[in-house]
């Protein structure tokens, strides 16, 4: 089973991107499961995905990279053994550290990690990078990424896009940059190709 982790801060478009990627993968004949982590009691993203007819296994409570690492591993085992998907997509909380999530489940048998994707909301970059509380989390997610998916490119000017491409490259020079609009399905095929699926 291949594991795709899509990180990103709240509002970056993770759920929309996951739905777009999942639909495209299913069109290609892959069986896909999605693991959603939510902080709090109401799993809004899980409901959205259930309405779309996609199987969702929710891990409720705290951050999966910390408190629920054991439960995440158990969830992955259950999905792997019961649903037998080709691909499982993990949507961690916006506070999660992608590298810690990878480490917490890296020892499982019969799972292979695809490159870590961090989704970056191009509209909110200034706000996030200027907020001391958020900046550290965003920077860690950017540095943990193998692929930086710059989302919402359809609503920003090319000049601003170029500025943030340079900032992202300075924070993580080894990451592959992919420009997408999850909402309009722009760049989704390229993102899937970069993942090697």
N, C-alpha and C positions, 0 to 999 in steps of 0.2 A: 504494500500500500504506500502510495506517495503522499507526503504531507506538504501542504502549501500553507504557510503562515502569512497572513496579511495584517500587518500592524499599521497603526496610525492613530492620531489623536481624535478625540470626539469631534464629529462633524466633518471629518476628512473624506467621507464617502465610502467607508469600508463596506458597509452592508450593500450599497448599490453596486460597488465593484465586485463583491463576492457573488451577487446574483447574476451579474453580467458574465463573469468568468464561468460560473457554474452552468448557466444556460448554454454557453458556447461549448464547454467540455461535454455536456450531455448530447449536444448536437453531433459531436464527434464520436459518440458511442461510449463515453466513459461513464461509469457509475460513480457518483459523487455523494459524499456525506459532508455535513458542515457541523463544526463544533463552535458554539457561541459561548463566550464567557460574559457574564453580566455582573456588575456590582449592584446590589440591591435586590429587592423582591420581585420587581416587574421586569420581565425580559421582553422589551418591546421589539428588539431585532429578531428574536426567536419567533414571535408571532408573525412578523412580516414574512419570514422565510417559510413558515408553515403554510401561509396563504398561497405562496408561490408553488406549492406542491413539492417542496424539497425537504428531505429528511433532515431534522435538526436534533442534535443531542446537546442539551444545555448543561453547562457547569455553572451553578449558581454560587454566589457568595463573594469572596475576595478575589484578588488578582491571581490568575492561574499560575503565574510564574513564581509565586511565593506560597501562599497558604494552601492552594489547591493543586500543587504539583502532583501529589499522589493521586488525587481524584482525576486529574487530567489524563495521567497515564492509564488509569483504569478505564476511563471513558474511551480513550483511543483503542485499548484492547477490546472492549465490548464492540465498538463500531467495526474494528478490523475483523473480529471473529463472527459477529452476528450478521452484519450488513454486507461484509466483504466488498467494500468499495475499491475502485481502482485508486481513487484520490480522496483524501480528507482535507478539507479546508478549515483552518483554525482562525477564528476572529477573536483575538484577545481584547481586553479592555484597552482604552486609550492610554492607560497608565502603565501598561505592560512593557517589559524589556524583552524584545524578541530573542536575544541570545540566551537569556535565562530560560525562556520557554523551550528553546531547542535543547539546551542542556538537560532540562528536567525530563525529557522524553526520549533523549538520544539513545538510551540503552535498550529500548524496546526492540524485540525481534520483528522482522518482516515489515519494518517501516523505513522509508527513505525520505530524507528531507530534500525538497526542492529549494531553490534559492529563497531567502527571506525577502518578502516585499514590504517596504514601508510606503504607505500612501501619504502623500504630502498635499495638503489643501493649499493651493497657490494663492487663494484669496486671503487666507488667514496667516500667511507666513510672517508678515511684519508684526502683527499682534502677538503671535506665539514667540517669536525671537526677542521681542522687547519685554515680555512678561517673565520676571525672574523665576517665578514658581514653575512655569510651564517650560521655559527654555531648556532646562536640564533634561527633562523627559523627552522632549522633541529631539534634542541633539543626540541623546542616547539611541533613540529609535532610528535616526538617520544613520548614525555610525554603525549600528548593528545590521543594516540592510545590505543585501547582495544586489537588490534591485530597488531603485527609488522611482516610484510611479508618481509623477507630478499630475495631480488631478485637477479638474475644472479648467482645463486649458481653453475651453470654448468661451470663457467669460472674462479673460484677461488679455491685455495687449501684449504683442510680441516682445516689446521692450522690457516689460515687467517679467515676462517669462524668462528671457535671457538673463536678467539680473539674478533671479532665483536659481536658475540652472548653475550659474557660477558659484553662488553661495553653497548650494548642495554639493557641488563637486569639490569645493574647498573643505567641506566637513567630512566627505567620504569619497576620495578620489577613485577608489576601486569599484564603486557601485556603478551598475549599468543604469542610465537614465532612460525612462520611457514616459512619454507624454500621453496622457489619456483624458477622456471625459467619460467617467463611468456612466453618467446619466444618459449620454448620447451614444454610448458604445464606440467612441473614438479611441483607437489604440489598444483595444482589448485583445485583438488577435496578435498584435506585436508583443504584448505582455505575456500571453500564453506561449508564444514562440521562445521568448527569452527564458521562460521557466523550463523549457525543454520538454513540453508536453505535446 
